[in-house]
Amino acid sequence: MPRTRHFNYGYTIVELVVSITVFSIIVVIFGAALTNAYHEVFISKARSQTTTALQTAMDIIEKDVRYSIEFNGATSTPYNDLYGRGGTMVPNYTWNYTGTGPNARTLILSSYASNRRDVSSVRRLVRINKPTTFYNCSLEPEYLPKLQYRTVYFVKDAVLYRRILVDMSSPRCPGQNVAQKQSCPASVFTASKPAICQARDEAIAKNVQAFTVQYLKDDGTPFEHQYAAGGEDYLVEASSVSISLTVAAPPSNNTQSTTLLVTRIN
């Protein structure tokens, strides 16, 4: 009697289970690899953006320091500030170079006011209308006192801000406009903002973990006890400064730091 042959072209349940399991493992591994790759790209991009932001911040600070004429321990009249670190009015707030601690110093710079902010052949220093017997605004005005302004770098809510304080009380020679504008917190720019606020504070860096400032002697070494009582006396002797800025790069919050050593040219 001839045999009947049976051909099975399907899969057994065991084979299906094994295939599905293997396929699932492959999908999971591939998905994890893809996720990790995307995460690494995202972190790398964030790190690159942080590096660029750090360099940009330091470029701004370097330019301000280089063209300043003095480091200041505090602000005073006529460089009045209505707000200080907050968004609520604090008339005649006085800044101090010590800041809020070793990792959140305040950098205060004195600079000459000008009729233009950029460097050009038509840029001129603004003179105070304080005539004497020998010179005035019309006769040899270059001997009149120069109007100054203050630049204040400070940290608030992990953001490094740049604020400008302008002398608005000293009389200027006729026709002289000041290019530098008094700045205030962005939050106060409403319909009722004070007239003194002409510009918004500039956010120089975000996610700031530390902003440190060391004032240096001519030989490049830091002044001792410069943040102790009476330490502000050293600032008038300093022509160089070492500034370090540390920021956290999201999403990993790994920190990046950079240090700037710059000398004033004035």
Protein Blocks (a to p, Z undefined) as FASTA:
>chain_A
ZZdddddfbdcfklmmmmmmmmmmmmmmmmmmmmmmmmmmmmmmmmmmmmmmmmmmmmmm
mmmmmmmcbdcfbdcdfbdcfklmmlbdcehiacdfklnbjklccddddddddfbfbdcf
kbccdddddddfkbcfknopllpccdddddddddeehiacddddddfkbccdehiacfbd
cdddfklmcfkbcfklmbdcddfbghifbdcdddddfkopacehklgghklmmmmmpcbd
cddddddddfklpacddddddddfZZ
